Amino acid sequence: MKRVFLFLGILTVITSISLQISSAADSKVRHTIIAATGEAAPEGGNYLSFSNVSLNARHDVAFDASVGGTTGVFVSDGKTISTTSLGFASNPFITPTGDVVFDVNNSDVYKNNGKSIVPLVRSGDPAPGGGTLTPSGELRETNNNGTIAYSAFVNNSTATQGIFRSDEGQTIAIARDDIAPPTGGAFTILGNTVINDRGQVAFYSNMTGGTADFGIFRGEGGDLTPVFVTNQTGPGGEVFADFGNPVINNHGQIATTVSLNNSDIGIYVGNGTDTVTIALQGQPAPKGGNYKGQFVAPTRFNDLGDVAFDARLTGGTSSSGIFRGDGKRTVAIALTGTNAPGTTGTFAAFRDLQLLNDGRVAFIALLTPGVGGVNASNNMGIWIGTSDEDLQLVVRTGDVIEGRVLTRIVQDAQAHQLAVNENEVLWVANFGAARAVVLSRVTGATEE
């Protein structure tokens, strides 16, 4: 069967950080420049560039940066910046307790708990079940306990690849291609790994010789649960053919984009027993039009079962929109051609998005040139809200932050450059030739 589609130690320095209200954004938003290119980095040198950012609930910020001829991972608590690691370190994730998980040389993964740096997985480590590991650290996912899930090549074994979970104490095999999947036959491709805070790992797979060619499975180190597989029947009688990247919540539910045997495309949530339709090609969309069947990555999923997604539309006044749905009710967050709150312009296109457990969606959007005074200097922004009725502007290009004019909100598809917690949005921006990591506090949220 032809695959239908592919988816898309510690040194501290005191830094002076000022809070300033953006000139054009909502007055209830305060912006802090955490670090900027040209500024001195801990342990010497200047920041040259920033790629990935991470944010926890207690306002700690982690980011990676180029400094001289190497890269490092740094942490800010709003008062000081600390070096977590220097020497080709990248892709940080900061846990609720402030531990930082990061990659070294795009393969090995370490954790810094503020007292010591410990390896989670390194090339050449023993693979559970036999052989040794060559992990792809840049593709790993991390949960709030600092446990990682990742795909790896397996050497000197009957297996050639697998999905694994590692913490400071042990590594567990979730799946290996020398062990048959529940559908029979053999795995041929294993990847697109995600993990929740319970340690449940989900992944996408190609298979041969069994009852299914493609699937998404969930495991914890024992038997695998098939959540989505080829030839599975959906809630409306539709037949599943292939799948996009999975996302998992802390209840073990998985959301994914599904291609059907009739070539339609939809978004579904499943737990291995029940499946719910979130959106389906041809189905009416909130506020008019129908889903066109083009659901643009990324899809986000929260612990309440809400899925946030970007969908192309047909038959209405808007060509695309961002929506949030749980299978029972779907609301529009933003639609192209409609007013972008906090501006006199209209939405033209959407970029990255994030979803909180309270239902708020934060997203990057472009505005329509020539409408409401929009031009190349002010056509990009970040918004947050639970629907199009309470949407709030966080920041917009052309705003002045700490005396610098914002010229571009950065988004690299290969990097994590937009993060949120209950009170703040963390993002990467250009201010002319300079680049910076910026934390925006929405002061209407609950204060601590």
LINCORVEN-V670463 format. One record per residue. PSI is psi in whole degrees, 0 to 359 (none if undefined). D_CENTER is the distance of its C-alpha to the mean C-alpha in Angstrom with 1 decimal. Layout:
{{PSI	D_CENTER} {PSI	D_CENTER}}
This chain:
{{132	30.3} {135	28.4} {137	24.6} {319	23.8} {164	20.6} {135	17.7} {121	14.1} {none	13.3} {230	28.6} {122	27.6} {133	29.2} {138	28.8} {146	29.9} {130	30.4} {142	28.8} {123	30.0} {123	27.3} {150	28.5} {137	27.1} {140	27.9} {132	27.6} {145	26.2} {330	29.1} {339	27.7} {170	24.8} {138	25.6} {351	27.9} {12	26.0} {130	23.2} {138	23.8} {138	22.2} {125	22.4} {113	22.0} {314	20.9} {149	21.8} {151	23.1} {143	24.4} {341	28.0} {156	27.9} {134	29.1} {154	26.7} {146	27.8} {16	30.2} {163	31.2} {173	30.2} {151	28.1} {134	24.4} {329	24.2} {161	20.5} {145	17.0} {297	13.8} {145	11.0} {155	10.8} {150	10.2} {136	12.0} {179	13.9} {341	16.2} {19	19.3} {10	18.2} {137	17.8} {132	15.8} {142	15.0} {155	14.8} {155	16.2} {148	19.0} {132	21.8} {111	25.1} {230	28.2} {18	28.0} {183	25.2} {155	21.7} {166	20.9} {134	18.6} {155	19.7} {137	19.4} {135	20.7} {13	22.0} {346	23.2} {323	26.6} {157	26.3} {130	24.1} {148	24.3} {120	23.9} {315	21.9} {142	22.7} {145	24.3} {71	24.9} {38	22.1} {143	19.4} {178	15.8} {61	12.1} {151	12.7} {129	11.2} {128	13.6} {169	14.8} {334	16.7} {0	19.9} {2	19.0} {145	18.8} {123	16.8} {135	15.5} {161	15.5} {153	16.5} {127	20.0} {29	21.1} {21	17.9} {302	19.3} {150	20.4} {133	18.3} {162	19.9} {134	19.7} {117	21.6} {15	22.8} {345	24.8} {325	28.0} {161	27.3} {123	24.9} {144	24.7} {141	23.4} {320	21.1} {142	21.7} {153	23.7} {133	25.1} {352	28.4} {150	27.6} {139	29.3} {129	27.5} {128	28.2} {356	30.7} {147	32.1} {188	31.3} {160	29.1} {142	25.4} {92	23.8} {159	20.1} {88	17.3} {325	15.7} {345	13.1} {5	11.7} {157	11.8} {148	9.6} {139	11.0} {179	12.1} {351	13.8} {359	17.1} {16	16.1} {141	16.5} {150	14.7} {142	14.6} {160	15.1} {152	17.3} {150	20.5} {147	23.7} {128	26.8} {152	30.0} {47	33.6} {170	33.0} {342	33.4} {150	29.6} {342	27.8} {164	24.2} {173	22.3} {131	19.3} {158	19.8} {133	18.8} {141	20.1} {195	20.9} {342	23.7} {326	26.3} {165	25.7} {135	23.9} {136	23.9} {123	23.9} {317	21.8} {144	23.1} {150	25.4} {3	26.9} {7	30.4} {128	29.9} {142	30.1} {165	27.4} {337	28.7} {2	29.5} {174	31.8} {220	32.0} {150	29.6} {138	26.0} {332	25.8} {135	22.1} {128	19.5} {194	15.8} {54	12.1} {139	12.2} {158	10.4} {144	12.2} {180	13.1} {348	15.3} {354	18.4} {8	17.7} {134	17.4} {132	15.8} {151	15.0} {160	15.2} {150	16.5} {149	20.0} {146	23.0} {162	26.4} {149	30.0} {2	33.3} {202	32.2} {351	31.8} {142	28.3} {331	26.8} {154	23.1} {163	21.3} {124	18.4} {157	19.7} {137	19.0} {164	20.9} {10	21.7} {354	24.3} {228	27.0} {147	27.3} {144	24.4} {119	23.8} {121	23.4} {316	21.1} {129	21.2} {155	23.8} {139	25.9} {2	28.8} {144	27.4} {130	28.7} {177	26.5} {331	27.6} {13	29.6} {357	31.2} {154	28.9} {127	28.4} {141	25.1} {311	25.0} {170	21.6} {154	17.9} {197	14.5} {136	11.4} {153	11.4} {146	9.3} {144	11.5} {181	12.8} {0	15.4} {2	18.2} {5	17.4} {148	16.8} {134	14.7} {142	13.5} {162	13.8} {137	15.5} {133	19.1} {133	21.8} {164	25.2} {334	28.6} {10	29.8} {356	27.1} {165	25.4} {142	21.7} {174	20.1} {131	17.2} {157	18.2} {134	17.6} {160	19.7} {8	20.7} {348	23.2} {307	26.0} {149	25.1} {138	23.1} {137	22.3} {126	21.9} {314	19.4} {145	20.3} {138	22.7} {131	24.1} {345	27.3} {145	26.5} {140	27.2} {151	24.4} {141	24.8} {15	26.9} {154	28.4} {178	27.9} {155	26.4} {131	23.2} {345	23.8} {3	21.8} {102	19.2} {117	15.8} {129	13.4} {148	9.9} {158	7.2} {137	8.5} {153	7.5} {134	10.1} {179	12.0} {351	15.0} {358	17.5} {9	16.6} {137	15.3} {128	13.1} {133	11.9} {158	12.3} {121	13.9} {141	17.2} {145	20.2} {157	23.5} {151	27.2} {7	30.5} {194	29.6} {344	29.5} {142	25.7} {342	24.2} {167	20.6} {164	18.7} {132	15.7} {161	16.7} {125	16.1} {158	18.1} {10	19.1} {341	21.8} {322	24.5} {136	23.6} {135	21.3} {149	21.2} {132	20.6} {315	18.3} {145	19.4} {141	21.5} {145	22.7} {351	26.3} {163	26.2} {135	26.6} {108	23.7} {143	24.6} {359	25.9} {172	27.2} {10	29.9} {183	27.7} {154	25.8} {137	22.3} {324	22.3} {160	18.8} {151	15.1} {226	12.2} {153	8.5} {155	8.1} {152	7.1} {132	9.5} {163	11.9} {343	14.5} {5	17.2} {354	16.0} {141	15.2} {127	12.7} {137	11.9} {157	11.7} {136	13.3} {156	16.4} {147	19.5} {159	23.0} {120	26.0} {139	28.4} {353	31.8} {124	31.1} {33	31.8} {16	32.3} {133	29.0} {188	29.2} {344	27.3} {348	27.4} {29	25.7} {18	23.7} {143	20.1} {179	18.5} {135	15.9} {160	16.8} {141	16.1} {169	17.9} {342	18.5} {179	20.4} {353	22.2} {339	25.0} {20	23.5} {135	21.0} {135	21.3} {128	20.9} {312	19.2} {155	20.2} {144	21.7} {144	22.9} {341	26.5} {152	26.0} {121	27.7} {119	25.9} {42	28.2} {6	30.5} {141	28.1} {123	27.3} {124	23.7} {337	23.7} {139	20.2} {122	16.6} {136	14.8} {117	12.0} {124	11.8} {338	10.0} {4	10.3} {163	9.0} {104	6.5} {11	8.9} {123	8.1} {152	8.1} {153	10.5} {192	13.1} {341	16.1} {344	18.0} {158	16.0} {130	13.6} {133	12.8} {167	12.8} {137	14.5} {158	17.7} {136	20.9} {85	24.2} {233	26.6} {348	26.7} {153	24.8} {147	21.1} {158	19.8} {126	17.2} {136	17.8} {123	17.3} {122	18.4} {123	20.0} {100	20.7} {353	24.1} {346	24.6} {171	22.2} {125	23.8} {150	25.3} {none	25.8}}
